[in-house]
Amino acid sequence: MDNHVVRGALLSYRALFTWSNPLGYLSSRIVRPIGLTVTFGALSSHYGAVVGPTLIGASLLAGAHAVIYGMALSVGNERSYGTLDIWLASPQNKLGAVCQRALPHLVDAFISGMITYLACCALFGVLPLPAQTFAWLLVLSLISSFGYGTMVSGLSMTIKDVFVPPNLTYLTLMVLSGALVQADMLPGPVRSVSAVFPLSHVMQGIEEPDVLGAVGGEAAVGLLWFTVGALVIHRAVLHARR
């Protein structure tokens, strides 16, 4: 990979004030996802459900959280620093820049997801999937989460409040992805749209083992949201240059 691409990605990562503070990093990337996983895992255990799928789903959400918020804030903070209009009007390829800035967050997401999974499995005394198998599922879910994050980045270029896009889109993912609530338990009107969200095909593949279906489904979801994100970013750039 070109050195200037890596350098640019790392500079963008360091510019996020949240991650320049070790306590801020630990709270958002380690403590928060582990707390969420323990909470939903305890609820599943309390009501007699198998805790394994909840641990897997919540740990995958930890990775998705890192991608969505990282990509959104890497763009949204341009507005906070007063540089968004200048950046949008510059000749730099904005879609390429968003992808570049996503690189460290994808690595971060993998680390966060793995730590959450292993720590929570140790706390509950179960290992629903071998660590290597979960790692592959996490990588697969990050592909679709990256596409979803591209769309969120595009929204961050157009919505003034930095946290509205990631908060709303992550909440939607928590409810509709099947990571915490099985898709067949959702109300009928929203059950049908679950399949277009990241993680949904991975979670379905866990319930009904279908490797090819999970891979193809997550790839298609990622491509769908990446395309939507590219269109939103293009529109934001055109609007800024008028």
C-alpha positions as CSV (number, residue, x, y, z in Angstrom):
1,M,0.0,0.0,0.0
2,D,1.2,3.5,-0.9
3,N,3.0,5.2,2.1
4,H,1.1,8.5,1.7
5,V,-2.2,6.6,2.0
6,V,-1.1,5.0,5.3
7,R,0.3,8.3,6.5
8,G,-2.9,10.2,5.7
9,A,-5.0,7.5,7.4
10,L,-3.0,7.6,10.5
11,L,-3.0,11.5,10.6
12,S,-6.8,11.4,10.4
13,Y,-7.0,8.9,13.2
14,R,-4.7,10.9,15.5
15,A,-6.8,14.0,14.8
16,L,-9.8,12.5,16.5
17,F,-9.6,14.0,20.0
18,T,-11.4,11.0,21.5
19,W,-8.6,8.7,20.6
20,S,-5.8,11.0,21.7
21,N,-7.0,10.4,25.2
22,P,-6.3,6.8,26.4
23,L,-9.2,6.9,28.8
24,G,-11.6,8.0,26.1
25,Y,-10.3,5.3,23.8
26,L,-10.7,2.6,26.5
27,S,-14.2,3.7,27.4
28,S,-15.5,3.8,23.8
29,R,-13.6,0.9,22.4
30,I,-13.3,-1.6,25.3
31,V,-15.4,-0.8,28.3
32,R,-18.6,0.3,26.5
33,P,-18.9,-2.8,24.1
34,I,-18.0,-5.2,26.9
35,G,-20.7,-3.6,29.1
36,L,-23.2,-3.8,26.4
37,T,-22.4,-7.5,25.7
38,V,-22.5,-8.4,29.4
39,T,-25.9,-6.7,29.8
40,F,-27.6,-8.4,26.9
41,G,-25.8,-11.7,27.7
42,A,-27.1,-11.6,31.3
43,L,-30.7,-10.8,30.0
44,S,-30.5,-13.8,27.6
45,S,-29.3,-16.1,30.4
46,H,-31.9,-14.7,32.8
47,Y,-34.8,-15.6,30.4
48,G,-33.4,-19.0,29.6
49,A,-32.1,-18.3,26.1
50,V,-28.8,-19.6,24.9
51,V,-26.2,-17.0,25.6
52,G,-23.8,-17.9,22.8
53,P,-25.6,-16.1,19.9
54,T,-25.9,-13.0,22.0
55,L,-22.2,-12.9,22.8
56,I,-21.4,-13.3,19.1
57,G,-23.8,-10.7,18.0
58,A,-22.9,-8.1,20.6
59,S,-19.2,-8.6,19.9
60,L,-19.8,-8.1,16.1
61,L,-21.6,-4.9,17.0
62,A,-18.6,-3.8,18.9
63,G,-16.6,-3.9,15.6
64,A,-19.4,-2.2,13.7
65,H,-19.6,0.5,16.3
66,A,-15.9,1.3,15.9
67,V,-16.2,1.5,12.1
68,I,-19.4,3.6,12.1
69,Y,-18.4,6.1,14.7
70,G,-14.8,6.3,13.5
71,M,-15.7,7.0,9.9
72,A,-18.5,9.4,10.9
73,L,-16.3,11.5,13.2
74,S,-13.3,11.5,10.9
75,V,-15.6,13.5,8.5
76,G,-17.9,15.2,11.0
77,N,-15.0,16.7,13.0
78,E,-14.1,18.7,9.9
79,R,-17.3,20.7,10.7
80,S,-16.4,21.0,14.4
81,Y,-13.0,22.4,13.4
82,G,-14.5,24.8,10.8
83,T,-12.7,23.1,7.9
84,L,-15.5,21.1,6.3
85,D,-16.5,23.7,3.6
86,I,-12.8,24.2,2.6
87,W,-12.2,20.4,2.5
88,L,-15.4,19.8,0.4
89,A,-14.4,22.5,-2.0
90,S,-10.8,21.2,-2.4
91,P,-9.9,19.0,-5.5
92,Q,-9.2,15.9,-3.3
93,N,-11.3,12.9,-4.2
94,K,-13.7,12.8,-1.2
95,L,-14.8,9.2,-1.6
96,G,-11.2,8.1,-1.7
97,A,-10.4,10.2,1.3
98,V,-13.3,8.6,3.3
99,C,-12.0,5.2,2.4
100,Q,-8.4,6.2,3.4
101,R,-9.6,7.5,6.7
102,A,-11.5,4.3,7.4
103,L,-8.4,2.1,7.3
104,P,-7.2,2.6,11.0
105,H,-10.8,2.3,12.2
106,L,-11.2,-1.1,10.4
107,V,-8.1,-2.3,12.3
108,D,-9.4,-0.8,15.5
109,A,-12.8,-2.5,14.9
110,F,-11.2,-5.9,14.6
111,I,-9.2,-5.5,17.8
112,S,-12.3,-4.1,19.7
113,G,-14.5,-7.0,18.5
114,M,-12.0,-9.7,19.4
115,I,-11.3,-8.3,22.8
116,T,-15.0,-8.0,23.5
117,Y,-15.7,-11.5,22.4
118,L,-12.8,-13.2,24.3
119,A,-13.4,-11.1,27.5
120,C,-17.1,-11.8,27.6
121,C,-16.7,-15.5,26.8
122,A,-14.3,-15.7,29.7
123,L,-16.8,-13.8,32.0
124,F,-19.7,-16.2,31.0
125,G,-17.5,-19.3,30.9
126,V,-18.6,-20.3,27.4
127,L,-17.0,-20.3,24.0
128,P,-19.8,-20.6,21.4
129,L,-17.3,-20.4,18.5
130,P,-13.5,-20.9,18.3
131,A,-11.6,-17.6,18.3
132,Q,-10.4,-18.2,14.8
133,T,-13.9,-18.8,13.5
134,F,-15.2,-15.7,15.2
135,A,-12.3,-13.7,13.7
136,W,-13.4,-14.7,10.2
137,L,-17.0,-13.7,10.9
138,L,-15.8,-10.4,12.3
139,V,-13.8,-9.7,9.2
140,L,-16.9,-10.5,7.1
141,S,-19.1,-8.2,9.1
142,L,-16.6,-5.4,8.9
143,I,-16.8,-5.5,5.1
144,S,-20.5,-4.7,5.2
145,S,-20.0,-2.3,8.1
146,F,-17.4,-0.4,6.0
147,G,-20.0,0.1,3.3
148,Y,-22.5,1.2,5.9
149,G,-19.9,3.6,7.4
150,T,-19.4,5.2,4.0
151,M,-23.0,6.1,3.9
152,V,-22.8,7.5,7.5
153,S,-19.8,9.6,6.5
154,G,-21.8,11.0,3.6
155,L,-24.6,12.0,6.1
156,S,-22.0,13.6,8.3
157,M,-21.1,15.9,5.5
158,T,-24.7,17.2,5.3
159,I,-26.1,17.1,8.8
160,K,-24.8,19.7,11.2
161,D,-24.9,17.8,14.4
162,V,-21.8,15.5,14.4
163,F,-23.4,12.7,16.5
164,V,-26.8,12.5,14.9
165,P,-25.8,10.3,11.9
166,P,-23.7,7.7,13.8
167,N,-26.2,7.6,16.8
168,L,-29.2,7.0,14.6
169,T,-27.6,4.5,12.2
170,Y,-26.0,2.5,15.0
171,L,-29.3,2.3,16.9
172,T,-31.0,1.1,13.7
173,L,-28.2,-1.5,13.4
174,M,-28.7,-2.7,17.0
175,V,-32.4,-3.2,16.4
176,L,-32.6,-4.6,12.9
177,S,-29.3,-6.5,12.3
178,G,-30.3,-9.6,14.2
179,A,-27.2,-9.2,16.4
180,L,-29.2,-8.7,19.6
181,V,-32.7,-9.5,18.6
182,Q,-33.4,-12.4,16.1
183,A,-34.9,-11.1,12.9
184,D,-37.9,-13.5,13.1
185,M,-38.8,-11.9,16.5
186,L,-39.1,-8.4,15.0
187,P,-42.5,-6.9,14.1
188,G,-43.6,-8.0,10.6
189,P,-43.2,-4.5,8.9
190,V,-39.6,-4.2,9.9
191,R,-38.6,-7.9,9.7
192,S,-38.5,-7.7,5.9
193,V,-35.9,-4.9,5.8
194,S,-33.5,-6.6,8.3
195,A,-31.7,-8.3,5.4
196,V,-30.4,-5.0,4.0
197,F,-28.4,-4.2,7.2
198,P,-24.8,-5.3,8.0
199,L,-24.4,-8.4,10.3
200,S,-27.8,-9.7,9.4
201,H,-26.5,-12.4,7.1
202,V,-23.7,-13.4,9.4
203,M,-26.2,-13.9,12.3
204,Q,-28.5,-15.8,10.0
205,G,-25.6,-18.0,9.0
206,I,-24.9,-18.8,12.6
207,E,-28.4,-19.9,13.2
208,E,-28.6,-21.9,9.9
209,P,-25.0,-22.6,8.9
210,D,-24.6,-21.3,5.3
211,V,-21.1,-20.0,4.6
212,L,-21.7,-19.0,1.0
213,G,-25.0,-17.3,1.9
214,A,-23.4,-15.3,4.7
215,V,-20.4,-14.2,2.5
216,G,-22.5,-13.3,-0.5
217,G,-25.1,-11.6,1.7
218,E,-22.7,-9.4,3.6
219,A,-20.8,-8.5,0.5
220,A,-24.0,-7.5,-1.3
221,V,-25.1,-5.4,1.7
222,G,-21.7,-3.7,1.9
223,L,-21.8,-2.9,-1.8
224,L,-25.3,-1.5,-1.5
225,W,-24.5,0.9,1.3
226,F,-21.2,1.8,-0.3
227,T,-23.0,2.8,-3.4
228,V,-25.6,4.8,-1.4
229,G,-22.7,6.5,0.5
230,A,-20.9,7.4,-2.7
231,L,-24.0,9.1,-4.0
232,V,-24.5,11.0,-0.8
233,I,-20.9,12.1,-0.7
234,H,-21.1,13.2,-4.4
235,R,-24.2,15.3,-3.7
236,A,-22.6,16.9,-0.6
237,V,-19.5,17.9,-2.7
238,L,-21.7,19.3,-5.5
239,H,-23.7,21.4,-3.0
240,A,-20.5,22.7,-1.3
241,R,-19.0,23.9,-4.7
242,R,-22.1,25.9,-5.8
